[in-house]
Amino acid sequence: MAGEVEGEDTELSRDSDQEEEEILTPAQLIAKLEEAWLNEKYSPDLLENKSEIVECVMEQLDHMEQNLQRARKGDLKVTIHRMEMERIRYVLSSYLRSRLQKIEKFFPHILEKEKSLLEAAPSCLSPQEFTFAKEYSANCEAFLRGLVLKHMPPNLQPLDLLKAVPKPNLDSFVFLTVKERQENILVEPETEDQREYTVDLEEGSQHLMKYKTIAPLVASGAVQLI
């Protein structure tokens, strides 16, 4: 899909000790969006936000739309590029929708995790998502208090959303493909009779593993969920 995109190269900034900027072609930018989309779609936990990629893709779509408006009407390329733009918009909306669904499902734990982050640590939420999560949490609590809790005995009225809402299941299994060779990955035992053991993940190989075992590799980009 990414090979069909035409547009301007995009500067994607990275936060580090020294500010760096990565120059991406449109095809590379869409490939990064697709990678973020698949990881978010198949991960049981909310991943670090990719707001820079989202913003760059939206800018690229605007640029492509302007180019198509200047193109000759009836040109077959216009139809092909419009179809490609619709596919990109679908991936973008699906990525954002997946994130919002997880925020709604796990909001107390996500907000608690945000509170415990160190100042320099990357946030899982974009500023807009953080505002949404706080408003959603406040609305849920107000709804439960107004509809149910105020009618219950005082000793049952306290509400602990962290206990009431389930956590993401990090023990769930995910399929993955290895992008960079990894050595000595510690695998936890499935039963009491088993012991911990290590495995090497060869580049290009595919595996079915517990998410929490490979979560750091997803974050670093060493593996891709599929």
PASEVO-878566 format. One record per atom (N, C-alpha, C): residue in one letter; x, y, z. Coordinates in pm, whole numbers, padded with zeros to 5 digits, always signed. Each point is the difference from the previous one (the first is absolute). Example, Ala and Ser with C-alpha at 12.3 -4.5 7.8 and 13.67 -1.06 7.14 Angstrom:
<rs>
A+01319-00569+00780;A-00089+00119+00000;A+00090+00120+00000;S-00035+00105-00072;S+00082+00119+00006;S-00077+00109+00073;
</rs>
This chain:
<rs>
M+00081-00119+00000;M-00081+00119+00000;M+00086+00125+00000;A+00104-00002+00082;A+00080+00120+00015;A+00070+00039-00129;G+00024-00095-00088;G+00073+00029-00121;G-00075+00089-00095;E-00132+00017+00017;E-00078+00079-00092;E-00007+00148+00037;V+00052+00036+00117;V-00018+00135+00048;V+00099+00095-00064;E-00047+00115-00041;E+00086+00104-00051;E-00022+00125+00083;G+00107+00072+00030;G-00013+00122+00076;G+00137+00051+00039;E+00003+00095+00093;E+00124+00058+00043;E+00062-00082+00112;D+00136-00001+00005;D+00067-00065+00112;D-00038+00072+00128;T-00006-00075+00109;T-00048+00052+00127;T+00110-00005+00104;E+00010+00106+00081;E+00094+00002+00110;E-00072-00048+00125;L+00051-00109+00058;L-00059-00057+00122;L+00101+00019+00111;S-00032+00084+00099;S+00095+00031+00107;S-00001-00110+00103;R+00115-00019+00065;R+00013-00097+00107;R+00054+00071+00123;D-00061-00024+00116;D+00048+00059+00124;D+00118-00081+00051;S+00111+00067+00027;S+00119-00064+00053;S+00084+00107+00068;D+00121-00040+00050;D+00087+00099+00062;D+00033+00111-00098;Q+00019-00036-00124;Q+00018+00096-00106;Q-00112-00021-00100;E-00073+00106-00030;E-00116-00012-00088;E+00045-00046-00139;E-00065-00105-00049;E+00031-00052-00133;E-00126+00004-00084;E+00020+00007-00129;E-00114-00005-00092;E+00026-00107-00103;E-00098-00086-00016;E+00009-00110-00096;E-00080+00039-00124;I+00063-00003-00114;I-00068+00034-00125;I-00059-00128-00058;L-00132+00000-00018;L-00070-00118-00051;L-00063+00031-00135;T+00007-00096-00089;T-00078+00010-00123;T-00146-00030+00034;P-00095+00038-00087;P-00140-00034+00027;P-00022-00149+00022;A+00067-00083-00079;A-00017-00145+00016;A+00050-00047+00136;Q+00113+00055+00046;Q+00053-00038+00132;Q-00093+00047+00111;L-00058+00118-00018;L-00093+00053+00100;L-00123-00090+00014;I-00057-00042-00113;I-00118-00088+00005;I+00037-00136+00058;A+00121-00048-00030;A+00045-00127+00058;A+00008+00010+00152;K+00045+00113+00053;K+00006+00021+00144;K-00140+00005+00060;L-00093+00063-00072;L-00139+00004+00046;L-00058-00142+00005;E+00024-00079-00104;E-00052-00137-00003;E+00058-00083+00114;E+00130+00019+00028;E+00064-00073+00110;E-00065+00038+00134;A-00020+00130+00023;A-00064+00046+00124;A-00142-00053+00009;W-00070-00002-00112;W-00139-00049-00004;W-00010-00147+00039;L+00084-00085-00061;L-00005-00143+00030;L+00041-00027+00144;N+00104+00067+00047;N+00042-00019+00139;N-00112+00039+00096;E-00065+00114-00026;E-00107+00046+00089;E-00121-00093-00009;K-00028-00046-00121;K-00117-00087-00021;K+00013-00132+00073;Y+00120-00059+00003;Y+00018-00133+00055;Y+00060+00000+00141;S+00041+00114+00049;S+00052+00007+00136;S-00115+00008+00101;P+00008-00075+00110;P-00106+00009+00102;P+00011+00128+00083;D+00114+00066-00004;D+00023+00121+00079;D+00009+00121-00092;L-00022+00118+00059;L+00013+00124-00077;L+00148+00031-00018;L+00042+00022-00124;L+00141+00026-00030;L+00027+00150+00003;E+00127+00035-00011;E+00040+00141-00005;E-00066+00067-00121;N-00049+00121+00021;N-00069+00068-00111;N+00098+00038-00111;K-00049-00002-00121;K+00079+00036-00119;K-00060+00126-00064;S-00019+00103+00082;S-00069+00120-00048;S+00077+00069-00112;E+00133-00008+00003;E+00078+00064-00107;E-00027-00067-00134;I-00007-00133+00002;I-00030-00072-00124;I-00140+00035-00048;V-00096+00005+00092;V-00138+00033-00036;V-00006+00139-00064;E+00066+00097+00062;E-00002+00137-00054;E+00065+00006-00137;C+00112-00070-00016;C+00070+00000-00130;C-00085-00065-00109;V-00070-00108+00034;V-00086-00067-00097;V-00115+00091-00042;M-00058+00070+00097;M-00110+00091-00031;M+00048+00113-00091;E+00120+00051+00026;E+00057+00103-00087;E+00024-00056-00140;Q+00048-00125-00005;Q+00026-00062-00131;Q-00129-00021-00078;L-00107-00037+00070;L-00130-00017-00067;L-00050+00133-00056;D+00017+00108+00076;D-00039+00133-00049;D+00079+00037-00124;H+00130-00030+00002;H+00086+00030-00116;H-00043-00081-00122;M-00031-00128+00022;M-00045-00084-00111;M-00132+00050-00057;E-00090+00044+00088;E-00129+00052-00045;E+00019+00124-00086;Q+00090+00087+00038;Q+00030+00120-00079;Q+00056-00037-00137;N+00088-00099-00003;N+00057-00045-00128;N-00108-00057-00092;L-00094-00077+00059;L-00106-00060-00082;L-00095+00106-00055;Q-00021+00107+00073;Q-00087+00106-00049;Q+00059+00071-00121;R+00135-00005-00010;R+00066+00063-00115;R+00017-00097-00117;A-00029-00129+00025;A+00020-00101-00106;A-00110+00007-00104;R+00031-00056-00117;R-00099-00003-00109;R-00118-00087+00035;K-00120+00045-00023;K-00119-00080+00026;K-00006-00115-00100;G-00042-00116+00047;G-00008-00117-00087;G+00127-00081-00002;D+00107+00051+00061;D+00127-00074+00003;D-00015-00121+00093;L+00040-00117-00049;L-00012-00123+00078;L+00081+00008+00130;K+00112+00073-00004;K+00083+00012+00120;K-00075+00067+00114;V-00090+00094-00034;V-00077+00069+00102;V-00086-00100+00077;T-00067-00088-00074;T-00085-00101+00064;T+00082-00092+00090;I+00116-00042-00049;I+00086-00091+00077;I+00049+00067+00128;H+00041+00127-00012;H+00051+00069+00117;H-00111+00031+00100;R-00121+00024-00049;R-00111+00022+00093;R-00030-00129+00078;M+00007-00113-00068;M-00019-00127+00070;M+00110-00020+00105;E+00121+00037-00034;E+00111-00014+00095;E-00020+00092+00120;M-00049+00120-00024;M-00026+00092+00110;M-00108-00054+00094;E-00102-00063-00056;E-00105-00058+00082;E+00054-00114+00086;R+00092-00080-00056;R+00061-00108+00079;R+00083+00058+00116;I+00073+00107-00029;I+00081+00063+00105;I-00090+00057+00108;R-00109+00064-00040;R-00094+00055+00099;R-00061-00111+00086;Y-00026-00114-00062;Y-00055-00114+00077;Y+00100-00045+00106;V+00127-00018-00038;V+00103-00043+00094;V+00013+00102+00114;L+00000+00128-00036;L+00015+00106+00100;L-00117-00002+00098;S-00126-00007-00054;S-00116+00000+00090;S-00004-00126+00085;S+00038-00116-00057;S+00000-00125+00075;S+00101+00006+00114;Y+00116+00059-00027;Y+00104+00016+00103;Y-00052+00085+00115;L-00058+00115-00032;L-00050+00090+00105;L-00119-00062+00074;R-00085-00072-00074;R-00116-00065+00061;R+00045-00110+00099;S+00101-00076-00038;S+00053-00105+00089;S+00050+00060+00131;R+00067+00113-00010;R+00052+00066+00120;R-00114+00050+00089;L-00101+00062-00061;L-00112+00050+00079;L-00076-00113+00069;Q-00014-00113-00069;Q-00069-00115+00060;Q+00076-00050+00123;K+00132-00003-00008;K+00079-00044+00115;K-00008+00101+00114;I+00001+00128-00033;I-00012+00103+00103;I-00133-00015+00074;E-00108-00022-00075;E-00131-00017+00063;E-00005-00127+00085;K+00070-00103-00042;K-00005-00129+00068;K+00087-00003+00126;F+00115+00069-00005;F+00098-00010+00109;F+00034+00136+00061;F-00088+00098-00010;F+00035+00138+00035;F+00059+00018+00140;P-00049-00068+00107;P+00061+00026+00132;P+00148-00039+00005;H+00032-00114-00062;H+00137-00050+00003;H+00091+00085-00090;I-00054+00046-00111;I+00079+00085-00090;I+00032+00133+00067;L-00099+00060+00066;L+00023+00128+00069;L+00095-00018+00119;E-00013-00112+00070;E+00092-00027+00112;E+00142-00016-00050;K+00016-00067-00113;K+00132-00019-00060;K+00059+00135-00042;E-00084+00088-00053;E+00048+00133-00039;E+00050+00079+00120;K-00068-00014+00113;K+00041+00072+00121;K+00136-00046+00049;S+00029-00130-00018;S+00124-00056+00053;S+00119+00016-00094;L-00022+00055-00119;L+00110+00016-00096;L+00099+00105+00049;L+00128-00027-00024;L+00101+00101+00028;L-00015+00114-00099;E+00054+00116+00036;E-00020+00120-00081;E+00053-00018-00142;A+00113-00071-00015;A+00061-00016-00132;A-00054-00120-00077;A-00080-00083+00066;A-00051-00122-00065;A-00107+00034-00103;P-00001-00073-00114;P-00102+00027-00102;P-00139-00038+00049;S-00098+00081-00035;S-00138-00025+00043;S-00069-00095-00097;C-00088-00084+00054;C-00081-00086-00086;C-00109+00080-00069;L-00039+00112+00059;L-00113+00078-00051;L+00047+00129-00064;S-00067+00037-00108;S+00019+00134-00055;S-00075+00098+00090;P+00027+00130-00009;P-00075+00096+00083;P-00151-00011-00019;Q-00044-00024-00123;Q-00144-00013-00026;Q-00055-00127+00064;E+00076-00110-00008;E-00044-00126+00061;E-00003+00011+00152;F+00096+00072+00057;F+00003+00018+00145;F-00123+00077+00047;T-00036+00105-00073;T-00121+00076+00033;T-00124-00087-00011;F-00007-00080-00107;F-00114-00091-00019;F-00009-00100+00115;A+00114-00058+00039;A+00001-00101+00107;A-00047+00060+00132;K+00046+00120+00032;K-00042+00064+00126;K-00149+00031-00001;E-00051+00052-00113;E-00143+00031-00010;E-00084-00128+00005;Y+00047-00104-00067;Y-00072-00127+00000;Y-00006-00058+00141;S+00112+00008+00073;S+00004-00050+00137;S-00096+00078+00089;A+00002+00133-00012;A-00089+00083+00082;A-00146-00028-00032;N-00032-00017-00128;N-00138-00027-00040;N-00048-00136+00050;C+00087-00101-00009;C-00037-00134+00049;C-00026+00002+00150;E+00088+00068+00074;E-00017+00006+00145;E-00128+00075+00037;A-00026+00113-00069;A-00122+00077+00029;A-00124-00081-00033;F+00005-00075-00110;F-00115-00083-00041;F-00029-00108+00104;L+00106-00070+00044;L-00019-00108+00098;L-00049+00054+00134;R+00053+00114+00042;R-00043+00058+00128;R-00145+00047-00008;G-00036+00063-00114;G-00135+00053-00012;G-00105-00107-00021;L+00037-00109-00066;L-00099-00104-00033;L-00009-00110+00105;V+00114-00036+00058;V+00002-00119+00087;V+00046+00031+00143;L+00120+00056+00012;L+00066+00006+00131;L-00076+00083+00102;K-00065+00108-00045;K-00070+00085+00098;K-00119-00071+00064;H-00047-00108-00062;H-00112-00076+00055;H+00046-00116+00088;M+00130-00016+00017;M+00053-00113+00077;M+00040+00047+00140;P+00016-00093+00093;P+00044+00037+00135;P+00134+00073-00005;P+00027+00089+00094;P+00124+00079-00001;P+00127-00084-00008;N-00001-00119+00065;N+00122-00083-00002;N+00027-00061-00136;L-00099+00003-00091;L+00018-00055-00136;L+00015+00110-00105;Q-00002+00125+00042;Q+00006+00109-00098;Q+00139+00033-00052;P+00108-00024+00076;P+00134+00029-00055;P+00025-00077-00130;L+00058+00068-00096;L+00023-00061-00133;L+00148+00001-00032;D+00055-00118-00021;D+00141-00014-00040;D+00002-00055-00143;L+00018+00090-00095;L-00004-00042-00140;L+00116-00092-00036;L+00113+00014+00069;L+00114-00088-00029;L-00033-00145+00030;K-00086-00022+00100;K-00041-00137+00033;K-00121-00043-00084;A-00083+00097-00036;A-00124-00033-00072;A+00024-00031-00147;V+00103+00062-00058;V+00026-00016-00143;V+00116-00098-00020;P-00015-00103-00084;P+00109-00097-00020;P+00122+00062-00067;K+00117-00056+00032;K+00125+00044-00062;K+00016-00066-00137;P+00084+00058-00087;P+00035-00070-00125;P+00063-00135+00030;N-00036-00099-00078;N+00052-00136+00022;N+00134-00016-00072;L+00107+00028+00073;L+00134-00008-00060;L+00046-00145-00018;D-00074-00096+00056;D+00033-00141-00017;D-00062-00059-00127;S-00076+00079-00074;S-00060-00051-00123;S+00108-00024-00105;F-00027-00096-00090;F+00097-00037-00103;F-00020+00085-00126;V+00111+00035-00062;V-00005+00079-00124;V+00091-00063-00104;F-00036+00018-00127;F+00088-00041-00109;F+00095+00116-00031;L+00122-00035-00035;L+00098+00105-00032;L+00097-00048-00106;T+00057+00096-00070;T+00108-00028-00093;T+00122+00079+00045;V+00116-00059-00011;V+00123+00060+00052;V+00065+00085-00108;K+00025+00127+00033;K+00066+00092-00093;K+00150+00006+00023;E+00041-00019+00126;E+00143+00002+00035;E+00029-00120+00090;R+00106-00071-00029;R+00033-00121+00078;R+00015+00034+00148;Q-00059-00084+00084;Q+00007+00018+00145;Q+00051-00128+00064;E+00088+00015+00098;E+00059-00115+00068;E-00043-00004+00147;N-00011-00123+00050;N-00024-00024+00143;N-00124+00072+00053;I-00112-00019-00070;I-00127+00054+00047;I-00056-00096+00106;L-00021+00052+00120;L-00046-00085+00110;L-00149-00028-00014;V-00035-00130+00001;V-00139-00044-00012;V-00043-00061+00132;E-00112+00050+00056;E-00048-00052+00127;E-00069-00135-00019;P+00002-00085+00101;P-00065-00132-00012;P-00151+00012-00005;E-00063-00093-00072;E-00146-00001-00010;E-00064-00078+00114;T+00072-00098+00055;T-00052-00081+00110;T+00105-00006+00111;E-00041-00050+00115;E+00092-00011+00114;E+00111-00100-00025;D-00024-00095-00090;D+00100-00103-00028;D+00112+00053-00090;Q-00025+00110-00069;Q+00099+00053-00094;Q+00092+00101+00070;R+00112+00028-00064;R+00093+00100+00049;R+00015+00111-00103;E+00052+00112+00045;E+00029+00108-00094;E+00107-00046-00099;Y-00010+00049-00121;Y+00101-00032-00100;Y+00017+00118-00094;T+00106+00001-00076;T+00026+00110-00093;T-00008-00050-00143;V-00037+00091-00090;V-00007-00033-00142;V+00068+00112-00079;D+00049-00036-00117;D+00052+00099-00096;D-00105+00020-00108;L-00025+00124-00034;L-00097+00033-00104;L+00076+00044-00125;E-00010-00082-00105;E+00072+00029-00123;E-00077+00101-00086;E+00073+00086-00067;E-00062+00100-00085;E-00088-00067-00107;G-00122+00048-00015;G-00092-00055-00098;G-00085-00115+00051;S+00032-00053+00118;S-00078-00112+00055;S-00128+00052+00062;Q-00098-00090+00014;Q-00129+00036+00059;Q-00024-00090+00122;H-00066+00058+00101;H-00018-00071+00125;H-00136+00034+00061;L-00043-00087+00092;L-00117+00024+00083;L+00049+00000+00144;M-00005+00119+00066;M+00057+00014+00134;M-00089+00088+00086;K+00021-00009+00133;K-00070+00090+00090;K+00044+00144-00027;Y-00099+00089+00005;Y+00031+00139-00032;Y+00103+00060+00096;K-00013-00029+00130;K+00090+00065+00096;K+00145-00043-00020;T+00021-00116-00064;T+00137-00046-00027;T+00067+00088-00105;I-00078+00043-00098;I+00061+00074-00112;I-00044+00147-00005;A-00069+00047+00104;A-00046+00140+00002;A+00115+00100-00021;P+00117-00018+00066;P+00109+00095-00024;P+00050-00003-00145;L-00010-00117-00065;L+00045-00010-00138;L-00098+00068-00095;V-00128-00002+00035;V-00100+00074-00080;V+00027+00149+00012;A+00028+00045+00121;A+00027+00143+00023;A+00123+00047-00073;S+00102-00085-00009;S+00126+00039-00066;S-00005-00016-00151;G-00104-00071-00051;G-00010-00023-00143;G+00074-00122-00049;A+00051-00082+00092;A+00074-00120-00039;A-00091-00109-00052;V-00126+00000+00045;V-00098-00097-00051;V-00126+00076-00041;Q-00079-00064-00085;Q-00124+00058-00050;Q-00114-00097+00028;L-00106+00047+00062;L-00117-00085+00022;L-00076-00019-00130;I-00054-00120-00019;I-00069-00031-00127;I-00130-00073+00031;
</rs>
